[in-house]
């Protein structure tokens, strides 16, 4: 059976080069950042396909993460990977705890107010210093803070709906 995009969870992105021996700078969406190094293989989105790559080594470096993939021994090889998304297979991840969600599970959900007004669909989430923000695309783009109980009232993954206490005019 062939894999499809829902079999993968994006956990980061290769966003630069580090040194001349094939190391890459990694932007990690895991918490803490270096948790991305616990997963191998990684799947990199290359040419519209998820391509398996094994992690050779990696470490926390300053506020970020650096890593080297197997068979990626020089800067030229690493340069071909810059700006590729990093995913793992869903079964590599532990189940989300009660009241917690993987960002990838929220992408595409319909956002409705408590009054039943549809605001659009979640297109992405953004980390900020204080709380994450849902980017909701409808008749216009809205940025809604991901504050459970105060703003995010209910998340129903089965129904594909997030209920929010949010003024549709805002």
C-alpha positions as CSV (number, residue, x, y, z in Angstrom):
1,X,0.0,0.0,0.0
2,X,1.5,3.4,-1.0
3,X,2.0,6.1,1.6
4,X,0.1,9.4,1.3
5,X,0.8,12.8,2.8
6,X,-1.4,12.0,5.9
7,X,1.0,9.2,6.8
8,X,3.7,11.9,7.5
9,X,3.9,14.6,10.2
10,X,6.2,17.6,9.4
11,X,8.5,18.2,12.3
12,X,10.9,20.7,10.8
13,X,12.8,22.1,7.9
14,X,16.4,22.2,6.7
15,X,17.1,25.9,6.6
16,X,20.8,26.2,6.0
17,X,24.3,24.8,5.9
18,X,26.8,24.4,8.7
19,X,30.4,23.9,7.8
20,X,31.8,22.0,4.9
21,X,31.3,18.4,5.9
22,X,27.6,18.0,5.0
23,X,26.0,19.3,8.2
24,X,22.7,21.2,7.9
25,X,21.0,23.8,10.1
26,X,17.6,22.5,11.2
27,X,14.6,24.5,12.1
28,X,12.7,22.1,14.5
29,X,9.1,22.3,15.4
30,X,9.5,19.7,18.2
31,X,9.5,20.6,21.8
32,X,12.3,20.8,22.9
33,X,14.0,21.6,19.6
34,X,16.5,18.8,19.8
35,X,13.8,16.1,20.1
36,X,13.8,16.1,16.3
37,X,17.1,14.2,16.6
38,X,15.3,11.3,18.4
39,X,13.6,10.3,15.1
40,X,15.2,8.4,12.3
41,X,14.6,8.0,9.5
42,X,13.6,11.4,8.4
43,X,11.6,11.9,5.3
44,X,12.5,14.9,3.2
45,X,10.1,16.3,0.6
46,X,12.0,16.2,-2.6
47,X,10.5,16.5,-6.1
48,X,7.0,16.2,-4.6
49,X,7.8,12.9,-2.9
50,X,8.8,11.9,0.6
51,X,12.3,10.5,0.4
52,X,13.8,8.5,3.3
53,X,17.1,9.7,4.8
54,X,18.8,8.3,7.8
55,X,20.2,10.6,10.5
56,X,24.0,10.1,10.9
57,X,24.4,12.5,13.8
58,X,23.1,15.8,15.2
59,X,23.2,18.0,18.2
60,X,21.8,21.2,19.8
61,X,23.9,24.2,18.7
62,X,23.2,27.5,20.4
63,X,19.4,28.1,20.1
64,X,19.1,25.7,17.1
65,X,19.9,22.2,15.9
66,X,22.5,21.0,13.4
67,X,22.5,17.5,11.9
68,X,24.2,15.4,9.3
69,X,22.4,12.8,7.2
70,X,24.0,9.5,6.1
71,X,25.7,9.8,2.7
72,X,25.8,13.6,3.0
73,X,29.5,14.2,3.4
74,X,30.1,17.6,1.9
75,X,28.7,21.1,1.6
76,X,27.5,20.5,-2.0
77,X,25.4,17.4,-1.1
78,X,23.9,19.3,1.9
79,X,23.1,22.3,-0.3
80,X,20.7,20.2,-2.3
81,X,18.6,19.7,0.9
82,X,18.2,23.3,2.0
83,X,14.6,24.4,2.3
84,X,13.2,20.9,2.3
85,X,10.6,19.9,4.8
86,X,11.4,17.2,7.4
87,X,8.7,14.7,8.3
88,X,8.5,11.5,10.2
89,X,5.9,8.8,9.8
90,X,2.9,9.2,12.1
91,X,3.6,5.9,13.8
92,X,7.1,7.1,14.8
93,X,5.4,9.7,17.1
94,X,3.9,8.9,20.5
95,X,0.2,9.4,20.8
96,X,-0.8,13.0,21.8
97,X,-1.7,13.4,25.4
98,X,-5.3,14.3,26.4
99,X,-5.9,18.0,25.5
100,X,-2.7,18.1,23.3
101,X,-2.6,18.0,19.5
102,X,0.0,17.7,16.8
103,X,-0.1,20.8,14.6
104,X,-0.4,18.6,11.6
105,X,-3.8,17.4,12.9
106,X,-5.1,20.9,13.1
107,X,-4.2,22.0,9.6
108,X,-7.3,21.9,7.3
109,X,-9.8,21.9,10.2
110,X,-12.8,24.3,9.8
111,X,-12.9,27.1,12.4
112,X,-16.3,28.2,13.6
113,X,-17.3,30.6,16.3
114,X,-19.5,29.6,19.3
115,X,-22.4,31.2,17.3
116,X,-21.8,28.8,14.4
117,X,-20.2,31.4,12.0
118,X,-17.6,29.7,9.8
119,X,-14.3,31.7,9.7
120,X,-12.4,29.5,7.3
121,X,-9.8,26.7,7.6
122,X,-6.5,26.5,9.5
123,X,-3.7,26.8,6.9
124,X,-0.8,26.9,9.4
125,X,0.2,27.5,13.0
126,X,2.9,30.0,14.0
127,X,4.9,29.9,17.2
128,X,5.1,33.2,19.1
129,X,6.8,34.1,22.3
130,X,3.6,33.8,24.4
131,X,1.3,31.3,22.6
132,X,0.9,29.7,19.2
133,X,-1.4,31.3,16.7
134,X,-3.8,29.6,14.2
135,X,-3.7,31.1,10.7
136,X,-7.3,30.8,9.4
137,X,-8.0,31.5,5.8
138,X,-11.6,32.3,4.9
139,X,-13.0,35.4,3.2
140,X,-9.9,36.9,4.7
141,X,-7.0,35.7,6.8
142,X,-7.4,35.8,10.6
143,X,-4.7,35.2,13.2
144,X,-6.3,33.5,16.2
145,X,-4.4,32.8,19.4
146,X,-4.2,29.2,20.4
147,X,-5.3,29.6,24.0
148,X,-7.3,26.6,25.1
149,X,-10.5,27.3,27.1
150,X,-10.3,31.1,26.6
151,X,-10.3,31.3,22.8
152,X,-10.1,27.7,21.6
153,X,-13.3,26.2,23.1
154,X,-13.4,22.8,21.5
155,X,-11.4,20.7,19.0
156,X,-13.2,17.9,17.4
157,X,-10.7,16.0,15.1
158,X,-13.4,13.5,14.0
159,X,-15.8,16.3,12.8
160,X,-12.9,18.4,11.5
161,X,-14.0,21.5,13.5
162,X,-12.4,23.9,15.9
163,X,-14.9,26.0,17.9
164,X,-13.6,29.4,19.0
165,X,-14.8,32.2,21.1
166,X,-13.8,34.9,18.6
167,X,-15.5,38.0,17.2
168,X,-15.9,37.4,13.4
169,X,-15.3,41.1,12.8
170,X,-11.8,40.9,14.3
